[in-house]
Amino acid sequence: MLKVEGLNALVRAYNPKTNSQRISAAYKFGQEFHAGQVRYSGDPYFAHPVAVAEILAEQKLDDSTIITALLHDTIEDTTASYSEISQYFGEEVAILVDGVTKLTKLQLSSLETKEAENLRKLFIATSKDLRVILVKLADRLHNMRTIKALDPQKQIKKAHETMEIYAPLAGRMGMQWMREELEDLAFKVLNSNARQSIIRRFITLQKDAGDVIHRITMDMRRELEQAGIEAKVYGRAKKPYSVWRKMEEKKQGFTRLSDIYGFRVITEDEEDCYRALGAIHRRWCAVPDRFVDYISQPKSNGYRSLHSTVSGQDGKMVEVQIRTHAMHEVAETGVAAHWSYRDGVRVENPFAVNPVKWISSLNEQFEGQEDHHEFLEAVKLEMYSDRVFCFSPKGDVIELPQCATLIDFAFAIHSKLGSRTAGGKVDGVRMPLWTRLKNGQSVEIITAEGQKPQASWLEFATTGKARTAIRLALRDLDRNRFKKLGKELARAAFENIGRKSTDKVLDTAAKNLGLEDRDMLLKMLGSAEINTHSVVKAVYSDLVPSDVDEISPLRAVIGLEQDQSFKRATCCSPLPGERIVGITHRGKGVVVHAIDCDVLRQYENESRRWIDLHWQSGTHPPVYGATLLMTIGNDAGVLGRICTLIGEQKANISNLNFTDRKPDFYQMQIEVELRDVTHLHALMAVLEADSDVSSLERFRKTVKTRAFVESDA
């Protein structure tokens, strides 16, 4: 545990005007009130507040924040009171300690509705003084660093909470270093095997290629010196979780990732940033579509930097970030830059952005609304999102999250424009509404009188604003349709156990599920917000068969008419959990496609044939086929081990076909039967971790012409 002299020395190093006596008094106060208390590890409890204070001192924060860290658990866990803290350390510190205490009491990993309400409270508290969240984030960081002392179940709960809430919140506050460490610590708990696999891959790569980071760093420094640019160059391997997330997002193996190494160039001024970019691009080949200028178009959290991916003669691609010292400070510390001190003076960083505006806008957007799910979804989307910048026909810059579509752009301009959207142009070319936008594109929205939001828009809308507006518009239109569908689902479910779905039975189910009335029950059942298993169990728990959890493949899709049949499209083979849409075919029922299937472009102008569908929520049986394209080493026992791994993941191999055989490797297609897309990702993760699997991807058929699509005749 850091002694009080050491803590004061740490603070004094960046703030010579610090009040060391006040910090020492807080240290003594906390030590006395926590006396006799121990952590799960057996260490004195006060070691935790001291560690939190040390983390914040490393961020060069003011005295009041350091004192708050030392006292942040006193009101909750000791006999100390608000009035005592106010008396000895002032009202400012008392308010901060009280704010942290209230945040600590929030159980953010509880049921979804409660989680959303707690997030509202968190943002309201944070908007009053951002130092509250800084202390809370540091508190969570130290708890994650010492998480091994907890029992396994508590570790998993804390890790999920960290990954879902605290890590993305740190990122949204601009504290990238903290986000990365929180994610990696949570990843270590939630998927230690995958993390170790990635670390082993890095070690193997280093043995094979030598010290790549040192070599490239020296090359960059030499190139910049020759160009007369004064700059510092740093290289590093990405964190294991960052690499894992890239593998998941891009569905690529470790060896195919282009940015497992990152390099930062820190220059003296903004002009040198662009000069450095030119020098690097002259020396190495720039990878097309991998350059982003966050200096001219900063992220909403104040982040500024030039991003480029370059490739050397050996084909190895690396990511380069170029920024000034001031930009780097904001990139690393984010909101902490508002409160940091240097030489006893509060630092004014021109690039720091106050995230209170973002928090206030979320509170205002959902003020008075009772839909906790929508609030929670919007917050998580906003916290996880990166940003793209597009231009309106008037030249206005519209900021959107990464992966935003044309429909998001329309609603970002105005809700009325979004509701009347009939199409759009990107750089002058007519494109589907689900088109994902890229930095620098010009977008024009085409409207039509009488046009109304479509349910299918929710499948590709990504912003909270767009999704909320669409849902509000659809709510009244869908209420009767969902109620009718829910009534039919309830009838079939109760008949399955020999009972009738009477009004009294439905009233009882609604009451036991905590719903307003049976109309609400039927609407939620029809919209797949609850499943039939839950409804039946709420009334006749003793009659629910043990296998009712598994959803019949014949009833797996919600949104069809009573007499409509469906089948999965062979081109994309959608799995439960993926976004889907139906296309009607005369005499063949409805063919269900994944929302990103290329075949859907052929039906862009035939909106009458589109049906908004989604999978029934719950557990599906492992009967849904998917094809994996895999390359493995041609060594004894490898194929047998791969088949064993698939079996251990409770997946069935329905077919195996070798597409290419060479002396050193096999390429093959494996058809497996799965429950859902989560089952697929889990299986691919296990296979990818095997050292003899050199590449792995999901295989989907490419349909080039309409002649290959099911006939309409």
C-alpha positions, 0 to 999 in steps of 0.5 A: 500500500502506498504510504501518505508520503508517497501519495503526496510526492506523486501529486506534488510532482505535477502540482507543486501548489497542492495542499499536502496537509489536506491530503494527509488529513484525508489519508488519516481519516480514511485509515482510521474509519476503515481500521479493522476492515479487510478485503476478500484477498485479506489485505487491509481494506484501506489499501483499495481507496489508496490505490484508487487515489494513486490511479487518479494522481497518475492522471494529474487530477486536482486535490479534491478528486484525490481526497474523494478517492481516499474517502469514497467508501467511508459513507457507505462502509463505515460510520462516517457521515456526510456532515463529518466529511463536509465539516473536515474537508468541505462541501465540494468533497462531501458532494463528490463522495456522496455522488460516488456512494450513490453510483456504487449502490447501483446494481448495473448488472441486474435485470434490464429494466432496472439496469436502464433506470440505474443508467439514467441515475448514473448519467444524471449524477455524472452530469453534475460533476464529471469527477464522480465518474472519474473516481468510479471508473478508477474504483472499478479499475482497481477492483478488476485488477484484484478480481482474483480474490472473488469467487468465480461467479462474482468474477463473471458477474463483475467482468460482464458488468465491466465489459457492458458498462464501464469499459465503453463508458471509459471509451466514451469519456475519451479515456482510451487507456482505461477502456483497453485495460478494463476490457482486457481484464474482463476478457481474461475472466470471461474467455481466458482460453481465447486470450491465452491463444492470442498471446501465444500467437503473438509469441509465435509471430515474434519468434518467426519475424523477430522484433517487428515493432522495434524494426518498424519504429526505427524505420519510421524515426529515420524517415521522419528525421530525413524529412526534417520532422521532429517527432516521437514514434511509439509502437506496440502490439494491440491488446488481446481483447482488441485483437479478438474483437477485430477477429469477431467483427471481420470474421477473419483469422489472426494471421489475416488481420492487418492491424495487430500492431499499432504505431503512434507518431507524436509531433510538435504541431498540427502542420507536422502531422500532415507532413509526417503523413506524407513522409510515411506514405512516400516510404510505405504504400497506403492501403486504400479506404484505410485513411481517416482524418480525425483532425479536420473531423474530430470525434464527438469525445474530442479525439483528434488524430490521423489514421492510416494503414500502410503496407511494406514490401513484405506485405505486412500491414500496420496501423499508424496514428499521427497527432500532436502532444495536446491531441495525444493527451486528450486521446489518452486521458479524455475527460480527465484533461478537464481537471488535470494540473501541471505545475500547480495550474489547471491545464487548458487543453483546446482539444478536450470536449466536455461529454456532459453535452452528450449525457444531457442530450441522452437524458433529454431525448428519453425524458418522460419515456417509460421504455427502459429497453430503448434507453438502454439500447441507445446508451450502449449504441452511443458508448460503443460506437465510433464515428463517421462524417458525411455531407448533406447536399448543402455541405453540412457535416453530419456526424454518425456512428460507425456502420450508420446507414442512409436511414440513420442519416435521414433521421439525423437531419430531422425526424420528419425527413426520416419518416418520409424517406423513400430512398437515397443517393450516395455520391450521386448514385442511388443506393439501398436504404441499408447502405452503410456510410463511409467517411467523406461521402455526400448523401442526398435523401429522397422523400415521398408524400404518404411514405411512412416508416417501415418495420424493416428499417429497424433491421438496419437503423443503428442510431438511437434517434432513428430507432426510437423515431421508427418505433414510435411511428410503428407502435400504433400501426403494429399494436393490432397486428402484434395483438392478433399474432400474439393471440394465435401464438397463445392459443397454440401454446396452451392447446399444446398442454391441453388447456384453453387460452381464455381471457381469464387465463391470459389475465392471470398470465399478465398479472404473474408476469408483472404486465399491465393487462392481457392486451399488453401480454398479447402485444409483447408475445406477438412482437417476440418481446416475450415467448410462449414458454414464459406465458404458459409457465406463468399459469401452468408451471407444473404442466410445462414439459421439460423440452418446451424450451426448444422452439420448433423449427416450424414456428421459429420465425415471427411475422408470417401470416397464418397460412404462410410457410417459409424456408431459409435461403440457401444463398445466405443460410440465416441463423437464429439471432441474425437480422432477417427479412422475407421475400414472397415467392408465388407458390413457394411461400416465403424465403428468409434471407439475412438482412445483408444478403446480396440477393436482396438487392435484386428485390430493391424495387419490389417492396410489396414482396418484402416481409418484416420478420424476426426469429422467435426468442428463446432456445432453438434446437441445433438443426440450422445448417451453416458452412465453414470454409477452413484451411488446416495443416496436413499433419497426422491427427489434425482433422480428427482433432477438428472434428472432436472440437466441433463435437465438444461444442455440441455441433453436428457435422452434416457434410465435409468436402475437401476443395483443395489438397496440397502437401502441406495443407487441406482446404475444406468445407464443413457443413455443421448444424447449429442452434443460432448465430451465438453458437456459430461464433462460439464454435468458430472461436474455438476452432480459430484458437487451434494452432493448426487452423490457418484460416477460417470463415463462414462460407456463403454462396455467391448469387450473381444473377437472378436466374439462380434465385428461386423462380417467381413463376 
